[in-house]
Amino acid sequence: MQAIAAAFSGPARVITLVGAGIGLLGYLVSGLIPAIVYGSFAGMSVAQTLVGEVGADTLRTGLEVGGAVITSVAAGAAFIAVGAVVGAALNVLVRVMAR
């Protein structure tokens, strides 16, 4: 456990955080709008199944907004995690190539 902590201290941690930041930027540029659209569509589908066409406007709106929020957060977390992994992998690759 200490070896892993030592491998990701100092510059390695910074590079991993930069990778996560690049992943977040990539999400904001290319993933935010589709996540909101697909999430609200999923919320509308669930709302139509549970509530139907008529009535319960508050529940319907809550399901649509909830679907959009959940998919946006999940997609953002995935982009950030992949960015951090890519940053850490590039750090390891550079260290191995430098030897």
C-alpha positions in Angstrom: 0.0 0.0 0.0 2.8 2.4 0.8 4.4 1.6 -2.6 1.3 2.7 -4.4 1.1 5.9 -2.2 4.8 6.6 -3.0 4.2 6.1 -6.7 1.5 8.7 -6.8 2.9 11.4 -4.7 4.4 14.7 -5.8 4.5 15.1 -9.6 2.6 11.9 -10.3 -0.4 13.1 -8.3 -0.3 16.4 -10.2 -0.2 14.6 -13.6 -3.1 12.5 -12.5 -5.1 15.5 -11.5 -4.2 17.3 -14.8 -5.6 14.2 -16.6 -8.8 14.4 -14.5 -9.1 18.1 -15.4 -8.6 17.3 -19.1 -11.3 14.6 -18.7 -13.6 17.1 -17.1 -13.0 19.6 -19.9 -13.7 16.9 -22.5 -16.9 16.1 -20.7 -18.0 19.7 -20.7 -17.2 20.1 -24.4 -18.6 16.9 -25.7 -20.7 15.1 -23.1 -22.8 17.5 -21.1 -25.5 18.2 -23.7 -26.0 14.5 -24.8 -26.1 13.4 -21.1 -28.9 15.9 -20.4 -30.8 15.0 -23.5 -30.6 11.2 -23.0 -31.3 11.6 -19.3 -34.4 13.7 -19.7 -35.6 11.3 -22.4 -35.1 8.4 -20.0 -37.0 10.4 -17.3 -39.8 11.0 -19.7 -40.1 7.4 -20.6 -40.2 6.4 -16.9 -42.7 9.1 -16.2 -45.0 8.0 -19.0 -44.8 4.4 -17.8 -45.5 5.3 -14.1 -47.9 8.3 -14.4 -49.4 8.1 -17.9 -50.2 11.0 -20.2 -52.5 12.9 -17.8 -51.9 14.2 -14.3 -49.1 14.3 -11.7 -47.2 17.1 -13.4 -44.9 17.5 -10.4 -43.9 13.8 -10.4 -43.4 13.9 -14.1 -41.2 16.9 -13.9 -39.2 15.5 -11.0 -38.6 12.3 -12.9 -37.4 14.1 -16.0 -35.1 16.4 -14.1 -33.9 13.6 -11.9 -33.0 11.5 -15.0 -31.1 14.4 -16.5 -29.2 15.1 -13.3 -28.3 11.5 -12.7 -27.0 10.9 -16.2 -25.1 14.2 -16.2 -23.3 13.3 -13.0 -22.6 9.7 -14.0 -21.2 10.7 -17.4 -19.1 13.5 -15.8 -17.7 11.0 -13.3 -16.9 8.5 -16.0 -15.1 11.2 -18.1 -13.1 12.4 -15.0 -12.1 8.8 -14.0 -11.0 8.0 -17.5 -9.0 11.2 -17.7 -7.3 10.4 -14.4 -6.4 6.9 -15.6 -5.0 8.2 -18.8 -3.0 10.8 -17.0 -1.6 8.2 -14.6 -0.8 5.8 -17.4 1.0 8.5 -19.4 3.0 9.3 -16.2 4.0 5.7 -15.9 4.8 5.4 -19.6 7.0 8.5 -19.4 8.8 7.2 -16.3 9.5 3.8 -18.0 10.7 5.4 -21.2 13.0 7.7 -19.3 14.9 4.8 -17.8 
